[in-house]
Amino acid sequence: MKKLFLPVILIIAIVFLGCTQQSQNPSGPMPGSGSDEHGCIGSAGYFWCEAKQKCLRPWEELCISTGPGQMPGSDRDEHGCIGSAGYSWCETKQKCLRTWEEPCTSGDREAKAETYCSKPDVSQVSTCGPYIKVVSMLIGGGSTFYSDDGNETRCPVVGPDAMSEECRLLLTGSNCIEKIICDNTQARAGGIQIITEEHKPYNFADENGIATGQSTEIVREILKRLNQSAGIGILPWEEAYEKALTGPGIALYSTTRTRDRNALFKWAGPISNPEREDFYARKDSSLKLNVLEDAKKAGKICVIMDDSREQILSGNGFTNLDVSNNDLDCIQKLADGSVDLWVGNKVILDEITKENGIDANQFKPAGLYIISEFYIAFSSDVNSGTIVEWQSALDSMKQDGAYEDILAKYSIGN
C-alpha cells in the first residue's frame, strides 16, 4: 500500500496479566466490556498474542513470532524501471511509473477535468490514466469517458450482458489509479467525509466504481445504525492519508493503528481480526528467521514506501530495506531474485498473484511474522462524541453477530 504511514517507533510495553484494563487515551474510542476466551478486550484494542502468551495492543507492543524460473522484472533500465512490468522513467516526476496508472504530466488533464465539475447533472469527475471520467447523477446516466486524443465514450447503466466491450474495459479492466477531482453529491455522514484506498479485498471499487469490500461493508453498517448515509471516495493512499492528517472532518479506513500514529488521529475499531504479516522468501531459499536480528542479516527486504511494515522495520534499526511503490513490485522482485524477503499479508499475496498470473506457490513464509489490525482513523478535529457514536455502533455489530457475518462473507483468515 502506498504511503501507508508516518514513521513508526516501536516501544515494547508491558501489558498487565489478563489485559482487562481499558484504554485511557482520551482521544480514542470508548472500550466495550466484552472479552474473548483469553480475557482480551477486543473493543479496547487488545487481542491474544500467541507468541508472547498475553493480551496486547499492536500500537503499544509488537506481536512477532516464529514459525516451524525467472519472473518478469529482470530488465531494469538505468533508472531501475522494470520495462516488462510496464514501467518507464518520468523525468518530470523523477520516478518510475506506468503511464496508464499515472500520467507523466497530469496538470492539463486535471485542469480540463475541473471544467466538468460545474456542469449540470454531474455527480463526480475523476481522472484515471489517459481518461477523464464524468459520472452522471441522472438515473441510468452512467459515466462518460473523455480520452486525451479527443474521443468520447458514453457508458450508460445497463446489465452486464448489454454492456459494450469498450465500456466493460473502461469500467472494470483499468489498472490505473483513479483520482477524484470533484464529488458534487458526496454526502457527509454527520459532517464526516469518508475515504479509503484500493486495497482488495478489504476496500476496493466494484465494476460500477462503487466502494465495496469487507471493511467497506462494516463502515456502511455503522452508518446504517447511525441513520446516516454517505458516499465513499476511493483515493490513492498518499492523497487519502494527507486529507486525514489535515482534515477537516475526514474518516479514513482501513488504517493500521500504530504507536506514532495513535496521537495523530482519533480511532474507532478494530474493523478486522488481527492480521498476520509474514516474512516471505522464495521456496528454494534456505533462509529461516527465528528473531528480528536474523532478518537484519538476511539480505534485502522489500517493503512499501511509508507503509506500516516499512516503519516497523526501520524503527527497529533495519538498514537492509528495499523500498518500492506497491506490493506487486515487491512480489516481482522476490520472484526474480532482486530481493530476498517481502513482508506481506497472505490474503494480499493471493489476490496479487491471482490477478497478475504469478505462481504463489513459489513463495513460502520464512518463519517470522508481525500482527496488526485495521481501524477507522478520524482527523483530529472530529468531535469525540462522534467517535463514541461510531464505536458504539461497531460494538453493537459485534454483539449481535452482524460483524462476524461480514467477516464470514469474505472468509479472510485471521
ABEGO torsion letter per residue (X at the ends): XBGABBBBBBBBBBBBBGGABBBABAABBBBBABBBAAGBBAAAGBBBBAAAGBBBBAAABBBBBBBXXBBBGABBBAAGBBAAAGBBBBAAAGBBBBAAABBABAAAAAAAAAAAAABBGBABBBBBEABBBBBBABBGAEBBBBBAAGBBBBBBBBBAAABBAAAAAAAAABABBBBBABBAABBBBGGBBBBBBBBOAABBBBAAGBBBEAAAAAAAAAAAAAGBBBBBBBBBAAAAAAAAAAOBGBBBOBBBBBAAAAAABBBBOBABBBBBBBBBBBAABABBBABAAAAAAAEBBBBBBGBAAAAAAAAAGBAABBBBABAAAAAAAAAAGABABBBBBAAAAAAAAAAAGBBAAABBBAGBBBBBBBBBBBBAABBAAAAAAAAAAAAAAAAAGAAAAAAAAAGBBX
